[in-house]
Amino acid sequence: MEANETGLLAVETAYYDEYAQQLLLIYPNRFLLIRDEKVIGDYESRSEAVAEGVRRYGQGPFLVRRTGDKTLELIAPALNLGLLQCQR
């Protein structure tokens, strides 16, 4: 079992992986905002999807993936919006 199957966004990642081909047909080259086992919306840009995720869920977890992409994009709204900073 891969780490992302048991960790943060495991449900969202499993949902996307299971339905990736169907999602690509329905939402070609779109950024999807996914929460639990549901596509909340599709967007032209990553920033639009993240902004909507933050508006709806605040600092809570959500997944943003572009259909057809193989890479996982983890979104940490507080970090992305500069509300939280990483220091060495």
C-alpha positions as CSV (number, residue, x, y, z in Angstrom):
1,M,0.0,0.0,0.0
2,E,1.4,3.4,-1.0
3,A,1.8,6.2,1.6
4,N,-0.9,8.3,0.0
5,E,-3.4,5.5,0.3
6,T,-3.5,5.7,4.1
7,G,-2.6,9.4,4.7
8,L,-4.0,12.8,4.0
9,L,-6.3,12.9,1.0
10,A,-6.4,9.1,0.7
11,V,-10.1,9.1,-0.1
12,E,-9.8,11.8,-2.7
13,T,-6.7,10.3,-4.3
14,A,-8.4,6.8,-4.5
15,Y,-11.5,8.4,-6.1
16,Y,-9.5,10.2,-8.7
17,D,-7.4,7.2,-9.5
18,E,-10.5,5.0,-9.9
19,Y,-12.3,7.4,-12.1
20,A,-9.4,9.1,-13.9
21,Q,-10.4,8.0,-17.4
22,Q,-14.1,9.0,-17.0
23,L,-13.1,12.3,-15.5
24,L,-10.8,13.0,-18.4
25,L,-13.6,12.5,-20.8
26,I,-16.0,14.6,-18.9
27,Y,-13.5,17.4,-17.9
28,P,-10.7,17.4,-20.5
29,N,-7.6,19.3,-19.4
30,R,-9.5,20.9,-16.5
31,F,-8.4,21.4,-12.9
32,L,-10.7,19.5,-10.6
33,L,-11.5,20.3,-7.0
34,I,-12.2,17.1,-5.2
35,R,-13.4,16.6,-1.6
36,D,-14.2,13.1,-0.3
37,E,-15.6,11.1,-3.2
38,K,-17.0,14.1,-5.1
39,V,-15.9,16.5,-7.8
40,I,-16.8,19.9,-6.3
41,G,-16.0,21.8,-9.5
42,D,-13.9,22.1,-12.6
43,Y,-11.7,25.1,-13.4
44,E,-9.6,26.6,-16.1
45,S,-6.6,27.2,-13.8
46,R,-5.1,25.7,-10.7
47,S,-5.4,29.0,-8.9
48,E,-9.1,29.2,-9.5
49,A,-9.6,25.6,-8.1
50,V,-7.4,26.4,-5.0
51,A,-9.3,29.7,-4.4
52,E,-12.6,27.9,-4.4
53,G,-11.2,25.1,-2.2
54,V,-10.1,27.7,0.3
55,R,-13.4,29.6,0.1
56,R,-15.3,26.4,0.8
57,Y,-13.0,24.5,3.2
58,G,-10.6,27.0,4.7
59,Q,-7.5,25.2,5.9
60,G,-9.2,21.8,5.6
61,P,-7.8,19.3,3.1
62,F,-8.9,19.1,-0.5
63,L,-7.4,17.8,-3.7
64,V,-6.7,19.7,-6.9
65,R,-5.7,17.6,-10.0
66,R,-5.6,18.4,-13.7
67,T,-7.3,15.7,-15.7
68,G,-4.7,13.6,-17.5
69,D,-1.9,14.5,-15.1
70,K,-0.2,11.6,-13.3
71,T,1.3,13.6,-10.5
72,L,-0.4,14.2,-7.2
73,E,-0.9,17.8,-6.1
74,L,-1.3,18.3,-2.4
75,I,-2.8,21.6,-1.4
76,A,-2.0,23.2,1.9
77,P,-4.1,26.4,1.7
78,A,-2.5,28.2,4.6
79,L,0.9,27.6,3.2
80,N,0.0,28.5,-0.4
81,L,-1.7,31.7,0.7
82,G,1.2,32.8,2.9
83,L,-0.8,32.4,6.1
84,L,1.8,29.9,7.3
85,Q,5.5,29.9,6.7
86,C,8.1,27.2,6.7
87,Q,11.4,28.0,8.3
88,R,14.6,26.1,8.5
